[in-house]
Amino acid sequence: MSNPSPIIIPAPAPSTTRPATIIFLHGFGDDAHGWTDLVSQIHSANKLSHVKWILPNAPQNRDAMTQAWYQPKPFSPIPMPQRSAESEADDDEDDEEGMMKSVDYICGLIAKEVEEGKVPLDRIVVGGFSQGCAVSLLVGLLSRYRGELGGVVGLSGYLPLEGKIRRSVAERKEGGKNATKWFLAHGSMDRLVPRRMFTSYKASLERWEGDNVEARVYEGMPHSTTGEEIRDLCNWLERALPIN
């Protein structure tokens, strides 16, 4: 099924010389409306007033009977396989087709911002929560915009298709351009995506992306967000997408 139209929240005080856009993906079973209040709160606090927000909607998943960026595994909306650090077969349970279809959709939104909105790639941040986090990480690591985006945000999610990503990293030439910054966050009490999965993909990203990765764990936070996390995210976004 096709994606419903995204919600677009214009920048309250847009820059005429350096426009910036954040594309933020909701999680499994949610929709774009679930994140509009957060954007309003950020703008009300006079934060990121120069930034336009695009909140995409995942398509309706007939099997799960809810909106989803890709096919979830049985019994859990977030795939949680036991992954080997070296195995090339650890992607077998991931819905690669569905994931990459969502990646292509987000890349289409990025292309539209560049072509119609005249937003440079290094002034675009892609991020998401839960399933939206997983897709955002894939956009940053496997899409045609790899290494060119201003930043990628991953909240309370995990990294799928690690075998595919490892092969892609191994095939890339050393010394390639990589301007992308990363903000990763997770709750210590997340029962849906265990902390061990965050620890695992954090280590992989630090190995691939080096000092461009900023990662935080929030004690006592379940599979949700907190004020402290949002404050840290805003501070990071202000550095990734400065006004000038």
Secondary structure, 3 states (H helix, E strand, C coil): CCCCCCEEECCCCCCCCCCEEEEEECCCCCCHHHHHHHHHHHHHCCCCCCEEEEECCCCEECCCCEECCCCCECCECCCCCCCCCCCCCCCCCCCHHHHHHHHHHHHHHHHHHHHCCCCCHHHEEEEEECHHHHHHHHHHHHCCCCCCCCEEEEECCCCCCHHHHHHHHHHCCCCCCCCCEEEEEEECCCCCCCHHHHHHHHHHHHHHHHHHEEEEEECCCCCCCCHHHHHHHHHHHHHHCCCC
